[in-house]
Amino acid sequence: MPIAAATTLLTAATHGSGLAATVHTLAQAATVALIVTVSIGFYLLTCLIWPFGKCRRCKGAGKFKYPLGKAYRHCGKCQGSGLRVRIGRHVINHIRATRGAGTKSTSKSK
């Protein structure tokens, strides 16, 4: 009988049992969720510190050179500033506006 039990355990260990595979995938899912959460938190923190990025159209220059000649014109997308508001900062601004609107009372108290 000990040989049969050892063979069963060896087979389960080498081919994997359903429970061990489930625990392993849950641990992987938890790890991925933690990494994603930390990454999003870090991105939002950087958006608090540096809310602007380079304009994608003019690449931060704020101007374009005319095809003929040496004259320049302002970028229409960023109005010549060379900056754009990052997506994370839009999210932060929306959360702040929603929270601010929820805490303000519209009724007049006497």
C-alpha positions as CSV (number, residue, x, y, z in Angstrom):
1,M,0.0,0.0,0.0
2,P,2.8,2.6,0.6
3,I,3.9,2.3,-3.0
4,A,0.5,3.1,-4.4
5,A,0.2,6.1,-2.1
6,A,3.6,7.4,-3.1
7,T,2.8,6.9,-6.8
8,T,-0.5,8.9,-6.4
9,L,1.3,11.8,-4.7
10,L,4.1,11.7,-7.3
11,T,1.6,11.8,-10.1
12,A,-0.4,14.7,-8.5
13,A,2.8,16.6,-7.9
14,T,4.2,16.2,-11.4
15,H,0.9,16.7,-13.3
16,G,-0.6,19.3,-11.0
17,S,-3.8,19.0,-9.1
18,G,-6.7,21.3,-9.7
19,L,-6.5,22.9,-6.3
20,A,-2.8,23.8,-6.5
21,A,-3.3,25.2,-10.0
22,T,-6.2,27.4,-8.8
23,V,-4.2,28.7,-5.9
24,H,-1.3,29.5,-8.2
25,T,-3.5,31.4,-10.6
26,L,-5.2,33.3,-7.8
27,A,-1.8,34.3,-6.5
28,Q,-0.8,35.5,-10.0
29,A,-4.0,37.4,-10.4
30,A,-3.5,39.1,-7.0
31,T,0.1,40.0,-8.0
32,V,-1.0,41.5,-11.3
33,A,-3.8,43.4,-9.6
34,L,-1.3,44.8,-7.1
35,I,1.1,45.8,-9.8
36,V,-1.6,47.5,-11.8
37,T,-2.9,49.4,-8.7
38,V,0.5,50.6,-7.8
39,S,1.2,51.7,-11.4
40,I,-2.0,53.7,-11.6
41,G,-1.3,55.2,-8.2
42,F,2.2,56.2,-9.3
43,Y,0.9,57.7,-12.5
44,L,-1.7,59.8,-10.7
45,L,0.9,61.0,-8.3
46,T,3.1,62.1,-11.2
47,C,0.1,63.8,-12.7
48,L,-0.3,65.8,-9.5
49,I,3.3,66.9,-9.6
50,W,3.6,67.4,-13.3
51,P,0.1,68.1,-14.7
52,F,1.3,69.0,-18.2
53,G,2.9,67.1,-21.0
54,K,4.2,68.1,-24.4
55,C,1.7,68.9,-27.1
56,R,1.6,65.9,-29.4
57,R,1.0,67.9,-32.6
58,C,3.9,70.4,-32.3
59,K,6.0,68.2,-30.0
60,G,6.2,70.9,-27.4
61,A,7.6,73.6,-29.7
62,G,4.3,75.6,-29.7
63,K,4.9,76.6,-33.3
64,F,5.1,75.3,-36.9
65,K,7.2,76.5,-39.7
66,Y,5.4,77.6,-42.8
67,P,6.2,75.3,-45.8
68,L,7.4,78.3,-47.8
69,G,9.7,80.7,-46.1
70,K,11.1,81.2,-42.7
71,A,7.9,82.3,-40.9
72,Y,6.3,80.4,-38.0
73,R,2.7,80.1,-36.8
74,H,1.3,79.1,-33.5
75,C,0.1,75.5,-33.0
76,G,-3.7,75.5,-33.1
77,K,-4.0,72.6,-30.7
78,C,-2.1,74.1,-27.7
79,Q,-2.4,77.8,-28.8
80,G,1.3,78.2,-28.9
81,S,2.1,77.0,-25.3
82,G,3.5,73.7,-26.3
83,L,1.7,72.0,-23.4
84,R,-1.3,69.7,-23.0
85,V,-3.1,68.5,-19.9
86,R,-2.3,64.9,-19.2
87,I,-5.1,62.3,-19.1
88,G,-4.4,61.5,-15.4
89,R,-4.8,65.2,-14.5
90,H,-8.2,65.2,-16.3
91,V,-9.2,62.3,-14.1
92,I,-8.0,64.1,-10.9
93,N,-9.8,67.3,-11.9
94,H,-13.0,65.3,-12.5
95,I,-12.8,63.6,-9.2
96,R,-12.1,66.9,-7.4
97,A,-15.1,68.6,-9.2
98,T,-17.4,65.7,-8.4
99,R,-16.3,65.6,-4.7
100,G,-16.6,69.4,-4.4
101,A,-20.1,69.4,-5.9
102,G,-21.2,66.7,-3.5
103,T,-20.0,68.5,-0.4
104,K,-21.6,71.9,-1.2
105,S,-25.1,72.5,0.0
106,T,-27.5,74.1,-2.3
107,S,-30.2,74.8,0.3
108,K,-30.1,78.0,2.3
109,S,-30.1,77.5,6.0
110,K,-31.4,80.1,8.4
